Every structure is written in structure tokens, then in C-alpha cells.
Amino acid sequence: MKYESLSQNILSINTGTVNYHPAMSKRGIFKLRSKNSISKDQVARWEVNFDSLLNDPKGLQMFTEFAKKNHACENIDFWRDVNEFRKKKLTGERLTMAARQIFKVYISSAGEKQININDQIRKNLLRNIAQPTNEVFDQAQEKIYILMKTDIYPRFLRDEVFLSLQRDASGSSVG
């Protein structure tokens, strides 16, 4: 099963309310349409608070695009999929199927989007995946959250796309 099927079939992940497909110029500068305007306040919040970025649909989309561009999308995809997995509060066979699919995609050594977690966390997951709970991925998700916050997020803040948003932000919105 391909990764896209995980989101569509098992977890039915909703990627937010903003339909977003970045238009990139030759220099890679993000072009915003007025319907996808981003306020100066949003940009300011994203700069000082990682959670504000993750909790804002537009910020999360921009961060996800940056992660894809920088070959780090498995981290944000895992973080998002685990959030959706937990929100579903699945039980029984549906819980087991969803947990095993996340494990297969992100944790397994043959996973399509294997994340970088230590052996102890991987062993704990392997031991607990037979009878998973809704919290089975919490330890791994915390590790990935810290990785994103300390590595990917600082690079995002230094990226030309984000710097361009800061420069262009005037008044109440960019667009």
C-alpha cells in the first residue's frame, strides 16, 4: 500500500481548510494569491513560536512544502499522521490496522518514509504494535517534534520563502 493510501483509506487525514498548491517562481519565491493571504501577525507568530506555525493551517502548509523541498517531509508527515491517528480514537481492529500502517510506513526498516528515531524507541514500538493503544506513537512523535523544532524549523525561518514573507508583510495581510 502506498503512503497516499494511508492518509486516504485508514486515517482519512484532512490537511486543513486551505487548498494550497504553491506557485514557485524561477528563484523559488512563494507567490501568494489573495484568497491565501497571510497576515503580518501570522508571520510574526510563526517566527517566535513553533507551535503557532504547526497549529495554523497556512503555516503548516508552508512548513510542509519547505520540508518536502528539503527532503525532510517524512518527519512532518509522521507528526501529522500520528495527530490524526490519536484524534480518531480508534478501537479494536481499526486501531490495530491504522497503527500497523503507520508503523509500516514510518518505523519499519523497509518503510517508505522511515523516520530517524533511536533503537530504544523503535524496539518499544515493535513490542507494543501487536496490541497498540492510541498513545503507541507518543514517544516517537515527541522525538520527531523535537527534531523538527530544533533542526527543520530554524532552517525554515532562514529560508528565502519565509524571509520574503517577512519583507512583504505590511499592514494586515500579504498577497
Residue pairs with C-beta under 8 A, 6 or more apart in sequence:
1 9
1 101
1 104
2 112
3 77
3 105
3 112
3 113
6 81
6 101
6 102
6 105
7 13
7 81
10 97
10 98
10 101
11 81
11 84
11 85
11 88
11 98
12 84
13 80
13 81
13 84
14 84
15 61
15 80
16 57
16 60
16 61
17 57
18 36
18 57
18 58
18 61
20 36
20 58
20 61
20 65
22 30
22 31
22 62
22 65
23 30
23 31
23 33
24 30
24 31
25 31
27 160
28 160
28 161
29 160
29 161
29 164
30 62
30 161
30 164
30 165
32 38
32 174
32 175
33 175
34 175
36 58
36 175
37 173
37 174
37 175
38 58
38 165
38 169
38 173
38 174
38 175
39 169
39 172
39 173
39 174
40 169
40 170
40 171
40 172
40 173
40 174
41 172
42 56
42 58
42 59
43 162
43 165
43 166
43 169
43 174
44 169
45 52
45 53
45 56
46 52
46 53
46 56
46 59
46 162
47 157
47 162
47 166
50 148
50 149
50 153
52 59
53 59
53 60
53 63
53 153
53 156
54 60
54 63
54 79
60 76
60 80
62 156
62 161
62 162
63 76
63 152
63 153
63 156
64 73
64 76
64 77
64 80
66 152
66 155
66 156
66 159
66 161
66 162
67 73
67 75
67 76
67 152
70 152
70 155
72 148
72 151
72 152
73 113
74 106
74 113
74 114
74 115
75 115
75 116
75 144
75 147
75 148
75 152
76 148
76 152
77 106
77 113
78 102
78 106
78 113
78 115
78 140
78 141
78 144
79 141
79 144
79 145
79 148
81 102
81 105
81 106
82 102
82 137
82 140
82 141
83 141
85 98
85 99
85 102
85 134
85 137
86 134
86 135
86 137
88 98
89 134
90 98
90 134
95 132
95 133
95 134
96 131
96 132
99 129
99 132
99 136
99 137
100 129
100 132
102 137
103 125
103 129
104 111
105 111
105 112
105 113
106 113
106 114
106 115
106 140
107 114
107 115
107 117
107 122
107 125
107 126
107 140
108 114
115 140
115 144
116 147
117 140
117 143
117 144
118 143
121 139
121 140
121 143
124 139
125 136
125 137
125 139
125 140
128 136
129 136
156 162
165 174
168 174
